[in-house]
Amino acid sequence: MSVFVYRAYDASGKIVTGTMEAQEREAVIAKLQQSRHFPLKVEKEAGEEKSGQFDLLLKFKWIGTKEVLIFSQQLASLLEAGIQLDRSLSILIELTENKKLKLVVEDVQTAVHGGSSFGDALAQHPEAFSKIYVNMVRAGESGGVLEQVMRRLAEFLENTQGLKSDIISAMIYPAILTVVAGGSVALLLTFVVPKFTKLFKDMGQSLPWATQLLLSISGAIRNSWWLIIIGSVLLVLGIKYYVSTPAGKLQWDTLKLKLPLIGLLVRKIEVSRFSRTFGTLINSGVPILKGLAIVREIVSNALMSKAMANVQSGLKEGEGITAPLRASGLFPPLALHMISIGEETGQLDTMLLKVADNYDAEVRITVKRLMGFLEPILILVMGLVVGFIVLAMLMAVFSINDLPM
């Protein structure tokens, strides 16, 4: 006989837990069903997990976009196959590999069993499901098209994750090159250059300016490295705090849009993110004003958020969407024309998604061009720095010939 831990709900919908001895798991399930209890989870005592509670490890375990994407794709497939939501969640609990997400899905299923809507149950777990996710699910539930909304959500997350992955992949090589370059220079200044310091000081004559500058930098790094680290940390924290304030964030977002090359990339990313999010919300049945409010909450750029507020005001006054967006100065002419056509033809959601697809492609092209431009710049800068160090050393060595014999 083995001891099984079970978790079930009775005829009144109340969740009950307990233990039972039986030869196998199926026997426990049969006994629970005979007593008019509907099992949620039955397993041997050795594998018991605390339902609804995250242990210390799970508290620090991350639920990434990829896990939520897989969950959405699987749930959409199950619902499209005609499987009820409750049964679909039970299947996903078994399929989910991420332990924290597994517990989240269990809690969602429990809330649904208790009479909560699926959207409200998801809203209790903001660490896994964003506001746009929850509101799209609510719209799908109210319209009776949950399976279609889940498929749109899966496509939305897939496009978002794909763009993010492409940007990260393009930045890997420049990041590695920067780390290697910085490490090489630090190694030269802290270990190689100091070995020549005593030799140069024993020469008894003034050193070339380049050598003096190099030795001063090397000495400052070796003798005051802790001050440099503390100063750098304080500077980063200060900038981070200032950017977290409304005025600082507005200035920072404005500066990002004005930077050469990078500003164009940031603008395209923001336009793509707005268009895909807003278009997906409208396409899923979320009212336009509510969709704008959701986009305004999740958008990261302060200028874009301000533009959304102006669009909301414009809609209430009958101005439409295109005019306030044009007044913001953030949207390129092509995007504005496509959005305007969408308004006129009643296909705003379709045109917004086309705008997103178009600018996703442009973002990928711009990132590749930017990285292609950045790589030789980094190599050139590294070559100049290392060349300066070598030149300063050689100038000091050659000056030994000027010493009187």
Sequence and secondary structure as in RCSB ss.txt:
>XXXX:A:sequence
MSVFVYRAYDASGKIVTGTMEAQEREAVIAKLQQSRHFPLKVEKEAGEEKSGQFDLLLKFKWIGTKEVLIFSQQL
ASLLEAGIQLDRSLSILIELTENKKLKLVVEDVQTAVHGGSSFGDALAQHPEAFSKIYVNMVRAGESGGVLEQVM
RRLAEFLENTQGLKSDIISAMIYPAILTVVAGGSVALLLTFVVPKFTKLFKDMGQSLPWATQLLLSISGAIRNSW
WLIIIGSVLLVLGIKYYVSTPAGKLQWDTLKLKLPLIGLLVRKIEVSRFSRTFGTLINSGVPILKGLAIVREIVS
NALMSKAMANVQSGLKEGEGITAPLRASGLFPPLALHMISIGEETGQLDTMLLKVADNYDAEVRITVKRLMGFLE
PILILVMGLVVGFIVLAMLMAVFSINDLPM
>XXXX:A:secstr
 EEEEEEEE TTS EEEEEEEESSHHHHHHHHHHTT EEEEEEEGGG   TT   HHHHT    HHHHHHHHHHH
HHHHHTT  HHHHHHHHHHH   HHHHHHHHHHHHHHHTT  HHHHHHT TTTS HHHHHHHHHHHHHT HHHHH
HHHHHHHHHHHHHHHHHHHHHHHHHHHHHHHHHHHHHIIIIIHHHHHHHHHTT S   HHHHHHHHHHHHHHHSH
HHHHHHHHHHHHHHHHHHHSHHHHHHHHHHHHHSTTHHHHHHHHHHHHHHHHHHHHHHTT  HHHHHHHHHHH  
 HHHHHHHHHHHHHHHTT  SHHHHHHHT S HHHHHHHHHHHHHT HHHHHHHHHHHHHHHHHHHHHHHHHHHH
HHHHHHHHHHHHHHHHHHHHHHHGGGGS  
